[in-house]
Amino acid sequence: MSMKKKSLIDTKSISALCDHIEVTNCSQHDKVPKIVTELLSSWSTKECYEHISPVSIPSQEKIIEIVEQTRRILFPGFFSHTKLHASNLEYYIGKKTTDLYDKVSEQITMAIRHDCRRNDRPCTNCEEQSHRIALTFIESLPGVAAILATDIRAALRGDPATKSPDEVIFCYPGLLTTFIFRLAHELYLQKVPIIPRIMTEYAHSQTGIDIHPGATIGSDFFIDHGTGVVIGETTIIGKNVRIYQGVTLGALSLPRDAGEKMRNKKRHPTIEDNVIIYANTTILGGETIIGEGSIIGGNIWLTESVATSTKVLLKRPELIYSNSK
C-alpha cells in the first residue's frame, strides 16, 4: 500500500473519532465586534477606567527593576551577578547608582504627568521635579543602608533560629518587606504619586506582609515570620519594636465616605519604643498608643491605649477534652 493511500485512511479513521479534524461551524468570531463596541462605549461614558493618552504611565515592571537594582546596591555582593572585590567595587556601585538615578527620574516623571492628567492639573515642570526628587532619593540611600543594618541586627538578637546576617538578608521576608518599605517611604515623603504604593504592594505580593509607605517606622525593626502582617498608613512605630505574624495595626471601622473624610487624619495606632507584639493581635485606632516597653500577647484585640511597661495577656481559655470511647 502506498504511503499516500495509508495516510488518507489514517486521517479518515481519526476524523471519525475527533470532530476537530474537520472545519466546523462552531466559531463565534462574528460575535466579538459587538463586544468591542460595548467596551469602547463603556470607556467613552467613563463607566470604566482607562489610560488612553499620549502621556506615558509608570511601568510596574520598571519600578520592580528599581527595587531589585537598589537591593544590589545596598547589599553589594549578595544579589549582584558580578563578582565584587576591592578593585572593582567603586566602579560597580558608581555605575549602578548612576543608572538607578536615570531609571528613578524617568519613572517619577511619568508618575507626575499621569497624576496631572488624571486630576486635570496645570503643568508642574515634572522633569525638573523628577530630577530633584531622584537626587534626593539617591542621597537617602546611605541612611537607608544604615537603618537596614539595625533591622538585621534586630533579627539576629530576636530570633534564635537564625545563625548569620547572610541568612537574614537572603531568606527573611520581614527584612525584604522592610527594605522595600524604607525605599518607598523616602519617595512617599517627597509626595511622589503611585510609585511608593507599587513598591509596597510588590512586597506584599512577595511576602504576604502589607506595609503602607506612609507609615513611620524607627530603627531596629523586626518582623518575625511575617505572613498576614498589616501596618496602616498613619501608623507610627518607635525603635526596637518586634512584631510577629498576623499582627494588624489598623483603623477603626470607617464610614462609607471615609476616602475623603478621613484622608490625612491619624487613623492607625502608635507603638512606642521597645514593644513586642505577638502573633494574630489586632490594634486599632489613631488615638491608641502602646506605651514604651510593653508586651502585647497573642490573639489580643485592642482599641484603647496601654501604659508604659505593661503586659497585656489573654486569659487562658478553658479546654474541653472529649473521648469518643
FINU-178491 format. One record per atom (N, C-alpha, C): residue in one letter; x, y, z. Coordinates in steps of 0.1 Angstrom, whole numbers, plus 5000, padded with zeros to 4 digits. Layout:
BEGIN
AXYZ
...
//
This chain:
BEGIN
M500949885000
M500050005000
M500950125000
S500550224992
S501450344991
S501250435004
M502250515007
M502250595019
M501150695018
K500850755006
K499850845004
K498450795007
K498150665002
K496950605005
K496750565020
K497850525026
K497850495040
K497450615049
S498050735045
S497850855052
S496350895051
L495750875039
L494350915038
L493450825047
I493750695048
I493050605056
I493150645071
D494350675075
D494650715089
D493850845093
T493850945083
T493151065086
T491651045087
K491050955079
K489650925080
K489250855093
S490150765097
S489850695109
S489950785121
I490850885121
I491050975132
I489851075132
S489451125120
S488351215120
S487051155125
A486951025123
A485750965128
A485650975144
L486750985150
L486850995165
L486851135170
C487351235162
C487651365167
C487151465156
D486051545160
D485551635150
D486451765148
H487551775156
H488451885154
H489251875141
I489251755135
I490051735122
I489351815111
E488051825111
E487251895101
E486952035105
V486752125096
V486352255099
V484852255102
T484552315114
T483152305118
T482552445118
N481252455122
N480552585122
N480452635137
C481452595145
C481352635159
C481952775162
S482652835153
S483352955156
S482353065159
Q482753145169
Q481953265173
Q482653395171
H483553395161
H484353515159
H483353635155
D482253605149
D481453715144
D480753795156
K480853735168
K480253805180
K481153895186
V482453885183
V483453975190
V483354115187
P483054165175
P482954305172
P481954375181
K480854315183
K479754375192
K480354405206
I481154305211
I481654325224
I482754435225
V483554445214
V484454555213
V483754685213
T482654705206
T481854825206
T481354865220
E480954755227
E480454785241
E481554825250
L482754765248
L483954815256
L484254955253
L484354995240
L484655135237
L483555225242
S482355185242
S481255265248
S481455295263
S481755185270
S481955195285
S483055295288
W484155295280
W485255385283
W484855525280
S484155545269
S483755685265
S482755745274
T481955665281
T481055725291
T481655725305
K482955685307
K483655685319
K483055585330
E482355485325
E481855385334
E482955305339
C483955285331
C485155205335
C486355295334
Y487555245338
Y488755325338
Y489655285327
E490455385322
E491355365311
E492455465312
H493455435304
H494555535303
H494955545288
I494055605280
I494255625266
I494755765264
S496055775263
S496655915263
S498055905258
P498556015251
P499956015248
P500856035260
V500356065271
V501156075284
V501455935289
S502755905290
S503155765295
S502755745309
I502455625313
I502155585326
I503355515332
P503555525346
P504755455351
P504655305349
S505755235347
S505855095344
S506055015357
Q505054925360
Q505254845372
Q506554755371
E506754705359
E507954625357
E509254705359
K509254835355
K510454915357
K510654945371
I509554965378
I509655005392
I510154885401
I509754765397
I510354645404
I511754635400
E512154665388
E513654665385
E514354765394
I513754885396
I514454985405
I514654925419
V513654855424
V513754795437
V514854695437
E514954605427
E515954505427
E517354565425
Q517454665417
Q518754735415
Q519254805428
T518354865435
T518654925447
T519154825458
R518554705457
R518954605467
R520354555464
R520654555451
R522054515447
R523054615452
I522654745452
I523554855456
I523754855471
L522654835478
L522654845493
L523254715500
F523154605492
F523754485498
F524754425487
P525854505485
P526754465475
P527354325477
G527354245466
G527854115467
G526854005470
F525654045475
F524653945478
F523753915466
F523354015458
F522453985448
F522954025434
S524254065433
S524854105420
S525253985412
H525254005399
H525753905390
H527253915388
T527854025392
T529254045391
T530054015403
K531153945402
K532053915413
K532654045418
L532454085431
L532954215435
L534154195444
H535154285443
H536254285451
H536754435452
A537754455460
A538154595463
A538454675451
S539054615440
S539454685429
S538354735420
N537154665420
N536054705411
N534854755418
L534854755432
L533654795440
L533154935437
E534055035437
E533755175434
E533155185420
Y533755125410
Y533255135397
Y531855075396
Y531654955402
Y530354885401
Y529254965408
I529555015420
I528455095427
I528255225420
G529255285415
G529155415407
G528255395395
K528555295388
K527755265375
K526255235379
K526055145388
K524755105392
K523955225398
T524555305406
T523855415412
T523555525402
T524455555392
T524155645382
T522955595373
D523055475370
D521955415362
D520655415370
L520655395383
L519455405391
L518855545391
Y519755645392
Y519255785391
Y518455805379
D518955755367
D518255775355
D516855705355
K516855585360
K515655505360
K514555565369
V515055615381
V514155665391
V513555805385
S514355885380
S513956015374
S512955995363
E513155895355
E512255865343
E510855825349
Q510855735358
Q509555685363
Q508855795371
I509555875379
I508955985386
I508256085376
T508956115365
T508456205355
T507056145350
M507056025347
M505855965342
M504755965353
A505155945365
A504155935376
A503556075378
I504356185378
I503856315379
I502956355368
R503356325356
R502556355344
R501156285344
H501256155348
H500056075349
H499056145359
D499656175371
D498856235381
D498156365377
C498956455370
C498456575365
C497356555355
R497556455346
R496456425336
R495256375343
R495356285352
R494256225359
R493456325367
N494156435372
N493456535380
N493356665374
D493556675361
D493456795353
D494156915359
R495456885363
R496256995369
R497057065358
P497457185361
P498357255352
P499757205352
C500557245343
C501957195342
C502757225355
T503457125360
T504257135373
T505757125371
N506157135358
N507557125355
N508056985360
C507456885355
C507656745360
C509056695359
E509656735347
E511056685346
E512056745356
E511856875358
E512756945368
E512456885382
Q511156865385
Q510856805398
Q511356665399
S511256585389
S511656445390
S513156425392
H513956515385
H515456505387
H515756545401
R515156645407
R515356695420
R515056575430
I513856515428
I513456415437
I514256285436
A514656255424
A515556135422
A516856155429
L517456275428
L518656305435
L518456295450
T517356345456
T517056335470
T516956185474
F516356105465
F516255965468
F517655895468
I518455925458
I519855875458
I520655915471
E520456045475
E521156095487
E520656025499
S519455965499
S518955905511
S519455765513
L520055705502
L520455565503
L521555525514
P522555615516
P523455575527
P522655565541
G521755655543
G520955645555
G520055525556
V519455495544
V518655365544
V519555245546
A520755245541
A521655125543
A521955115558
A522155235565
A522555235579
A521355185587
I520155225584
I518955185593
I518655035590
L518854985577
L518654845574
L519654755582
A520854815584
A521854735592
A521254715607
T520554815612
T520054795626
T518854695625
D518154695614
D517054595613
D517654455612
I518754435606
I519354305605
I519854265619
R520454355626
R520954325639
R519754295649
A518654355647
A517454325655
A516954185652
A517054145640
A516654005637
A517653905643
L518853935643
L519853845649
L519653835664
R519353955671
R519053955685
R517753885689
G516753895680
G515453855684
G515053715679
D515853655671
D515453515665
D516653415667
P516453325677
P517553225679
P517653125667
A516653125658
A516753035647
A517653075636
T518153205636
T519053245626
T520453235631
K521353205622
K522753185625
K523753295620
S523253375610
S524153475604
S523353585598
P523953705596
P523353815588
P523053775574
D523853685568
D523653635554
D522253575553
E521953495563
E520653415563
E519453515564
V519653625572
V518553725573
V518453795560
I519553835554
I519453915541
I518853825530
F519353705529
F518853625518
F517453575520
C517053535532
C515853455534
C514753515541
Y514953625549
Y513853665558
Y512853765551
P511553725550
P510553805543
P510353935550
G510553935563
G510454065571
G511454165567
L512654125565
L513654215560
L513454265546
L513054175537
L512754215523
L511654325523
T510554305531
T509454395531
T509954525537
T510654525548
T511154645555
T512054725546
F512954655538
F513854715529
F512954795518
I512054725512
I511154795502
I510354905508
F509854885520
F509154995527
F510055115528
R511255095533
R512155205536
R512455285523
L512555215511
L512755285499
L511455365495
A510355295496
A509055365492
A508755485501
H509155475514
H508855575523
H509555705519
E510855695514
E511555805510
E510855875499
L510355805489
L509555865478
L508255925483
Y507655855492
Y506355905498
Y506556035505
L507656055512
L507956185518
L508156295508
Q508556255496
Q508756355485
Q507456375477
K506356315482
K504956325476
K504956275461
V505756165459
V505756105445
V504456025444
P503656045433
P502455975432
P502755825428
I501855735432
I501655595428
I502955505430
I504155555427
I505355465428
I505555405441
P505455475452
P505555415465
P504655295468
R503355315463
R502355205465
R502755085456
I503155115444
I503554995436
I504654915442
M505654985449
M506754925455
M506254835467
T505454895476
T505054815488
T504054705484
E503254725474
E502354615470
E503154505463
Y504254535457
Y505154435452
Y505654355464
A506054425474
A506554345486
A505454265492
H504254325492
H503054245498
H502854115490
S502954125477
S502754015468
S503753905470
Q504953945474
Q506053855475
Q506153785489
T505653855499
T505853815513
T504553795521
G503453855517
G502253855525
G502253955536
I503254045536
I503354155546
I502954285539
D501954355545
D501454475539
D501754595547
I502754675543
I503154795550
I502854915541
H502055005545
H501755125537
H503055215537
P503455275525
P504655355525
P504555485534
G503355525538
G503255635546
G503555615561
A503655485565
A503855455579
A505255515583
T505455535596
T506755585602
T507255475611
I508455425607
I509055305614
I510455335618
G510755325631
G512055355636
G513055245633
S514255265638
S515355165636
S515155035644
D515954935641
D515954815649
D514554745648
F513954745637
F512654695635
F512754545630
F511954465636
F512054315632
F510654255631
I510354205620
I509054125618
I509453985617
D509053905626
D509353755626
D508253685619
H508653595610
H507753515602
H507053605592
G506053685597
G505553795589
G504253775582
T503953655578
T502753645569
T501553705576
G500753785568
G499553845573
G499653965581
V500954025583
V501054155590
V500554265581
V499754355588
V499254475581
V499654595589
I500254695583
I500654825590
I500054935582
G499155015588
G498455115580
G499255245578
E498755335570
E499455455565
E499855545576
T499055565587
T499455665597
T499955605609
T500355475609
T500955415620
T502355475623
I502655485636
I503955535640
I504555425649
I505755375645
I506455275653
I507755325657
G508055315670
G509355365675
G510455265672
K511555285681
K512755205679
K512655065686
N513354965680
N513454835687
N512154775689
V511254775679
V509954705680
V510054575673
R509454475679
R509354345673
R507854295672
I507454255660
I506154205658
I506154075651
Y505153995653
Y505053855648
Y503953845637
Q503853735631
Q502853705620
Q501453735625
G500653785615
G499253815617
G498953935625
V499854015628
V499654145635
V499054245626
T497954315631
T497354425623
T497454555631
L498054655626
L498054785631
L497154875622
G495854875625
G494854925616
G494055035621
A492955075613
A492055175617
A490755115622
L490055195630
L488755155635
L487755155623
S486555105625
S485555105615
S485355235609
L485455245596
L485355375589
L484055395581
P483555515580
P482355545573
P482555515558
R481455505550
R481455465536
R482255575528
D482155705533
D482855805525
D484155845532
A484855745538
A486055765546
A487155815537
G487155775524
G488255815515
G488555965515
E487456045516
E487656195517
E487656245531
K486756195539
K486656245553
K487856215561
M488456095560
M489456055569
M490856075563
R490956115551
R492356125545
R493156235552
N494456205554
N495356295561
N495056305576
K494256215582
K493956215596
K494656095602
K495056105615
K495655985622
K494655885624
R494755765617
R493755665618
R494355535625
H495655525625
H496255405630
H497055425642
P497355315650
P497955335663
P499455385663
T499855425675
T501255455677
T501855345686
I503055295682
I503755195690
I505055255695
E505255275708
E506455335712
E507655235713
D508755285717
D510055215717
D509955085725
N510754985721
N510954855728
N509654775731
V508754775722
V507554705723
V507654575716
I507054465721
I506854335714
I505354305713
I504954275700
I503554235698
I503554095692
Y502854005699
Y502853865694
Y501753835684
A501753715679
A501053675667
A499553695668
N498953735657
N497553755655
N496853855664
T497653955668
T497054055676
T496654175667
T495454235671
T494954345663
T494954475672
I495554585668
I495554705675
I495054815666
L493954885670
L493254975661
L493055115667
G493055215658
G492655345662
G493855445662
G493555565657
G494555665657
G494955725670
E494055705680
E494455755693
E494955655702
T495155525697
T495655415705
T497155425706
I497655425718
I499155435720
I499555315729
I500555235723
I501155125731
I502355175738
G502355195751
G503455255758
G504855185757
E505855255759
E507255205757
E507455085767
G508154985761
G508454865769
G507354775772
S506254785765
S505054695767
S505254575759
I504554465764
I504454335757
I503054305755
I502654285743
I501254255739
I501154115735
G500454025742
G500453885739
G499653855726
G499653725722
G498953685710
G497453685711
N496853705699
N495353695698
N494653795707
I495253915708
I494654025716
I493954125706
W492854185711
W492154285703
W492154415711
L492854515707
L493054645714
L492554765707
T491654845713
T491254965707
T491455085717
E492255065727
E492555165737
E493955165741
S494455265746
S495955285749
S496355195761
V497655165761
V498255085771
V499455165777
A499555165790
A500555245797
A501955185795
T502955255797
T504355205795
T504655085804
S505454995799
S505954875806
S504754785811
T503754775802
T502554695806
T502554565798
K502154455805
K501954325798
K500454305796
V500054285783
V498654255781
V498554115776
L497854025784
L497753885780
L496353845780
L496053745772
L494653685771
L494553585782
K493453585789
K493253485800
K493253345793
R493853245799
R493953115794
R492553055792
P492153015780
P490852965777
P490752825783
E489452785786
E489252655791
E489152555780
L490052455781
L490052355770
L489052235774
I488352185765
I487452075767
I487951955759
Y488151845766
Y488651725760
Y487551625760
S487251565749
S486251455748
S486851335742
N486451215746
N486951095741
N485751015735
S485950975723
S484850915716
S484450775722
K485450725730
K485250595736
K484350605748
//
